Amino acid sequence: MADLYQYHRDKAIGNWMRNFALFMLMAYYAAAVAFTVSFYCYGGRPNYDGMTRDMWGVGLLIWLLCVAFTHGIFLTQIRDFNSHTVRWLGLIYVQWFIILLLVQFVVKSDPLYKAVAESFLDVHFWLVFFVAYALMMLPPIVYRSVQSLIVHTKFNFA
């Protein structure tokens, strides 16, 4: 029993703490990228009056980036893509569009009524989204690739 406790104390809990610390660093990095890239590339542009343009679009962009990042991290952790997993993922992804359609068409008293289409039809909005998302997903992809490389070369003696 003492050996099991020592193993958990020294190995398992240490790995959990290391993974949690790496995840927190990755999350702070992703949040900084989502805000900074969104604000300076999309919302920091002044319009013809000299006012900072479209802070609603910046908020929508940050929200979409955070949701996409969360789901991207979730997708990188799935080991078995079967029909059940694909159905659940489809249901989760459809919820984004239901919320956006409700804001766009249903709630006429909302100040953001018809505001979703203004952002979604802007090419600059989507360019900023994909560049920021690629920057946000870079650390998890690099980490997983290096981790996979280490595992495959550690046990491959051929």
Stockholm file with secondary structure:
# STOCKHOLM 1.0

chainA/1-158         MADLYQYHRDKAIGNWMRNFALFMLMAYYAAAVAFTVSFYCYGGRPNYDGMTRDMWGVGLLIWLLCVAFTHGIFLTQIRDFNSHTVRWLGLIYVQWFIILLLVQFVVKSDPLYKAVAESFLDVHFWLVFFVAYALMMLPPIVYRSVQSLIVHTKFNFA
#=GR chainA/1-158 SS CHHHHHHIIIIIHHHHHHHHHHHHHHHHHHHHHHHHHHIIIIISCBCTTSCBCCHHHHHHHHHHHHHHHHHHHHHHHCCCCCHHHHHHHHHHHHHHHHHHHIIIIICTTSTTTTHHHHHHTCHHHHHHHHHHHHHHHHHHHHHHHHHHHHHHHHSCCC
#=GC SS_cons         CHHHHHHIIIIIHHHHHHHHHHHHHHHHHHHHHHHHHHIIIIISCBCTTSCBCCHHHHHHHHHHHHHHHHHHHHHHHCCCCCHHHHHHHHHHHHHHHHHHHIIIIICTTSTTTTHHHHHHTCHHHHHHHHHHHHHHHHHHHHHHHHHHHHHHHHSCCC
//
